[in-house]
Amino acid sequence: MRRFPANATIEFKHSRECPPWRGNQKGFALPWQEHADAESEPRPLGSVWPLDHPLRAKQANRSARYTRWEMPRWINVANLLTLLRLALVPFVILAILDRNHLRALVLFLGAAATDGLDGIAARATGVITRVGAYLDPVADKCLLSGVFLALAGAGLVPRWLVAVIFGRDFYILAAVALLLCATPVRQFPPSVWGKASTLVQVITATVWLARNAISSEVLDTISSGMLWPCAGFTLWSGVHYTWRGVRLARAH
């Protein structure tokens, strides 16, 4: 082992290859306190940069990389409610097919409530994303189509009503595909009649689920009377979407 005289003075010099311990008053460096660049100035042990020094801000930015993590913008309360609605769809369908009508009614009402809550959350927080704009109508369509298909499969609603609803949906999908191929239009916002049709379908599904869960002559009468408004709004919304599609095609 190499020995030094008792009265020897040892001087430590730092270089780029051997950076000094710095950044902490106790004399040791924290993990994110990297060695400064070539333009940095040598500093005494335990000293810190002045507050107005440009390298102080650079060091703070380096430290922030280790302490700050930003959540993706599409992950927000509104989109989480929409995803919850999608997740409830298979449970509602299974409850209808198992003829557990009360459970199906409760699950459907909970899923339908998220349709209004996600819009309220988006407006309250001011966070409206493209993911949410595409995800919301998909969740609505999956919920309503699944419920009516399950009700028809269980023999609880007339099949002609399900044929009208699915026929309009397939017709709109075909028209949108044609416009995507023939025109530069890439945005198809829902119309007023489309939203009204969705609302009437939700009311119709709720009434029929309640009719199956609760024996009541009043619900029997209301459920039978809701078939024709549901079919009428569905067909008229298809006509309105056709008119809008023709206008878009002529404009482009």
C-alpha positions as CSV (number, residue, x, y, z in Angstrom):
1,M,0.0,0.0,0.0
2,R,1.3,3.4,-0.9
3,R,1.9,5.7,2.1
4,F,2.1,9.4,2.3
5,P,4.0,11.5,4.8
6,A,2.0,12.7,7.8
7,N,2.5,16.3,6.9
8,A,1.7,15.9,3.2
9,T,-1.0,17.9,1.6
10,I,-3.2,16.2,-1.0
11,E,-4.9,18.3,-3.6
12,F,-7.9,16.9,-5.6
13,K,-8.5,18.2,-9.0
14,H,-11.5,17.5,-11.1
15,S,-11.8,17.1,-14.8
16,R,-14.3,16.0,-17.4
17,E,-13.2,12.4,-16.8
18,C,-13.5,12.8,-13.0
19,P,-16.4,15.1,-12.2
20,P,-16.5,16.7,-8.7
21,W,-19.0,15.8,-6.1
22,R,-21.4,18.7,-6.1
23,G,-25.0,19.9,-5.8
24,N,-25.5,19.0,-2.2
25,Q,-24.5,20.9,0.9
26,K,-23.4,17.7,2.5
27,G,-20.8,17.1,-0.2
28,F,-22.4,14.3,-2.3
29,A,-24.2,14.3,-5.6
30,L,-27.8,13.2,-6.1
31,P,-28.5,10.7,-9.0
32,W,-29.9,13.2,-11.3
33,Q,-27.1,15.8,-10.8
34,E,-25.1,14.9,-13.8
35,H,-21.8,16.5,-14.6
36,A,-22.2,19.8,-16.4
37,D,-21.3,20.3,-20.1
38,A,-18.1,21.5,-21.4
39,E,-19.2,25.1,-21.1
40,S,-19.8,24.7,-17.3
41,E,-17.6,26.5,-14.8
42,P,-15.7,24.7,-12.0
43,R,-17.2,25.2,-8.6
44,P,-16.0,24.6,-5.1
45,L,-17.1,21.5,-3.3
46,G,-20.6,21.8,-1.9
47,S,-21.5,24.9,-3.8
48,V,-24.6,25.5,-6.0
49,W,-25.3,27.5,-9.0
50,P,-26.8,31.0,-8.5
51,L,-30.5,31.3,-9.1
52,D,-30.0,33.4,-12.2
53,H,-27.3,31.1,-13.7
54,P,-28.4,29.5,-17.1
55,L,-27.0,26.1,-16.0
56,R,-29.2,26.2,-12.9
57,A,-32.3,26.0,-15.1
58,K,-30.7,23.2,-17.2
59,Q,-30.0,21.2,-14.0
60,A,-33.6,21.7,-12.9
61,N,-34.9,20.4,-16.2
62,R,-32.7,17.3,-15.9
63,S,-34.1,16.7,-12.4
64,A,-37.7,17.1,-13.6
65,R,-37.2,14.1,-16.0
66,Y,-36.9,11.9,-13.0
67,T,-39.7,13.3,-10.9
68,R,-42.5,14.2,-13.5
69,W,-44.6,11.8,-15.4
70,E,-47.5,13.1,-17.5
71,M,-50.5,10.9,-18.2
72,P,-51.6,10.6,-21.8
73,R,-54.3,13.1,-22.7
74,W,-56.8,10.5,-23.8
75,I,-56.9,9.0,-20.3
76,N,-59.4,11.2,-18.6
77,V,-62.7,10.9,-16.7
78,A,-65.0,11.2,-19.7
79,N,-63.2,8.4,-21.7
80,L,-63.0,6.2,-18.6
81,L,-66.8,6.4,-18.3
82,T,-67.1,5.6,-22.0
83,L,-64.9,2.5,-21.5
84,L,-67.0,1.5,-18.5
85,R,-70.1,1.6,-20.7
86,L,-68.3,-0.7,-23.2
87,A,-67.3,-3.1,-20.4
88,L,-70.9,-3.4,-19.2
89,V,-72.3,-4.4,-22.6
90,P,-71.5,-8.2,-22.3
91,F,-72.9,-8.3,-18.8
92,V,-76.2,-6.8,-19.9
93,I,-76.5,-9.2,-22.8
94,L,-75.8,-12.2,-20.6
95,A,-78.4,-11.1,-18.0
96,I,-81.0,-10.7,-20.7
97,L,-80.2,-14.2,-22.2
98,D,-80.3,-15.7,-18.7
99,R,-83.7,-14.0,-18.2
100,N,-82.4,-12.2,-15.1
101,H,-84.5,-9.2,-16.1
102,L,-84.0,-7.1,-12.9
103,R,-80.2,-7.4,-13.2
104,A,-80.3,-6.6,-16.9
105,L,-82.4,-3.5,-16.1
106,V,-80.0,-2.2,-13.4
107,L,-76.9,-2.8,-15.5
108,F,-78.5,-1.2,-18.6
109,L,-79.5,1.9,-16.6
110,G,-76.0,2.2,-15.2
111,A,-74.5,1.9,-18.6
112,A,-77.0,4.4,-20.0
113,A,-76.2,6.9,-17.2
114,T,-72.5,6.9,-18.2
115,D,-73.6,8.2,-21.6
116,G,-74.7,11.5,-20.1
117,L,-72.0,11.6,-17.4
118,D,-69.1,11.3,-19.9
119,G,-70.4,14.4,-21.7
120,I,-70.8,16.3,-18.5
121,A,-67.3,15.3,-17.4
122,A,-65.8,16.4,-20.8
123,R,-67.4,19.8,-20.6
124,A,-66.6,20.3,-16.9
125,T,-62.9,19.5,-17.3
126,G,-62.5,21.0,-20.8
127,V,-60.8,17.9,-22.1
128,I,-62.2,16.7,-25.4
129,T,-60.1,14.3,-27.3
130,R,-60.4,12.7,-30.7
131,V,-60.3,9.2,-29.0
132,G,-63.4,10.2,-27.0
133,A,-65.2,11.5,-30.1
134,Y,-64.8,8.2,-31.9
135,L,-65.2,6.0,-28.8
136,D,-68.5,7.5,-27.5
137,P,-70.7,6.6,-30.5
138,V,-69.1,3.2,-30.8
139,A,-70.0,2.5,-27.1
140,D,-73.6,3.7,-27.7
141,K,-74.1,1.5,-30.7
142,C,-72.6,-1.5,-29.1
143,L,-74.9,-1.1,-26.0
144,L,-78.1,-0.6,-27.9
145,S,-77.4,-3.1,-30.7
146,G,-76.4,-5.7,-28.1
147,V,-79.5,-5.1,-26.0
148,F,-82.0,-5.2,-28.9
149,L,-80.3,-8.3,-30.4
150,A,-80.4,-10.1,-27.0
151,L,-84.1,-9.1,-26.5
152,A,-85.0,-10.5,-29.9
153,G,-82.9,-13.6,-29.3
154,A,-84.8,-14.2,-26.1
155,G,-88.1,-13.6,-27.8
156,L,-89.0,-10.5,-25.8
157,V,-89.3,-7.9,-28.6
158,P,-90.6,-8.2,-32.1
159,R,-87.8,-9.1,-34.5
160,W,-89.0,-6.7,-37.2
161,L,-88.0,-3.8,-34.8
162,V,-84.5,-5.2,-34.5
163,A,-84.4,-5.6,-38.3
164,V,-85.3,-1.9,-38.7
165,I,-82.6,-0.8,-36.2
166,F,-79.8,-3.0,-37.7
167,G,-80.9,-2.2,-41.3
168,R,-80.5,1.5,-40.7
169,D,-77.1,1.0,-39.0
170,F,-75.7,-1.1,-41.8
171,Y,-77.1,1.4,-44.4
172,I,-75.3,4.3,-42.6
173,L,-72.0,2.3,-42.4
174,A,-72.2,1.6,-46.1
175,A,-72.9,5.2,-47.0
176,V,-70.0,6.4,-44.8
177,A,-67.7,3.9,-46.5
178,L,-68.7,5.2,-49.9
179,L,-68.1,8.8,-48.9
180,L,-64.7,7.9,-47.5
181,C,-63.7,6.4,-50.8
182,A,-65.3,9.0,-53.1
183,T,-64.7,12.3,-51.1
184,P,-62.1,13.8,-48.9
185,V,-64.6,14.1,-46.0
186,R,-63.3,12.4,-42.9
187,Q,-65.6,13.8,-40.2
188,F,-69.2,12.7,-39.8
189,P,-70.7,14.3,-36.7
190,P,-74.1,13.0,-35.4
191,S,-77.2,14.9,-36.5
192,V,-80.0,16.1,-34.3
193,W,-82.3,13.4,-35.6
194,G,-79.6,10.8,-35.0
195,K,-79.3,11.8,-31.4
196,A,-83.1,11.8,-31.0
197,S,-83.3,8.3,-32.5
198,T,-80.7,7.1,-30.0
199,L,-82.7,8.7,-27.1
200,V,-85.9,7.0,-28.2
201,Q,-84.1,3.7,-28.6
202,V,-82.7,4.0,-25.0
203,I,-86.2,4.7,-23.7
204,T,-87.7,1.8,-25.6
205,A,-85.1,-0.6,-24.4
206,T,-85.6,0.6,-20.8
207,V,-89.3,0.2,-21.0
208,W,-89.1,-3.3,-22.4
209,L,-86.5,-4.3,-19.8
210,A,-88.7,-2.9,-17.0
211,R,-91.8,-4.7,-18.5
212,N,-89.9,-8.0,-18.2
213,A,-88.6,-7.2,-14.7
214,I,-91.9,-5.8,-13.2
215,S,-95.3,-7.2,-14.0
216,S,-97.5,-4.2,-14.8
217,E,-100.3,-3.6,-17.2
218,V,-99.2,0.0,-17.5
219,L,-95.7,-1.1,-18.6
220,D,-97.3,-3.5,-21.1
221,T,-99.2,-0.7,-22.7
222,I,-96.3,1.7,-22.8
223,S,-93.9,-0.9,-24.1
224,S,-96.2,-1.8,-27.0
225,G,-96.8,1.8,-27.8
226,M,-93.0,2.6,-27.9
227,L,-92.4,0.2,-30.8
228,W,-93.8,2.5,-33.5
229,P,-92.1,5.8,-32.3
230,C,-88.8,3.9,-32.1
231,A,-89.2,2.5,-35.6
232,G,-90.3,5.9,-36.9
233,F,-87.4,7.9,-35.4
234,T,-84.9,5.2,-36.6
235,L,-86.2,5.4,-40.2
236,W,-86.4,9.2,-40.3
237,S,-82.8,9.5,-39.0
238,G,-81.7,7.2,-41.8
239,V,-83.4,9.5,-44.3
240,H,-81.8,12.6,-42.7
241,Y,-78.4,11.0,-42.8
242,T,-79.0,10.2,-46.5
243,W,-79.8,13.9,-47.2
244,R,-76.7,15.0,-45.4
245,G,-74.6,12.5,-47.3
246,V,-75.9,13.8,-50.7
247,R,-75.0,17.4,-49.7
248,L,-71.5,16.4,-48.7
249,A,-71.0,14.5,-51.9
250,R,-72.1,17.4,-54.0
251,A,-70.0,19.9,-52.1
252,H,-66.8,17.8,-52.7
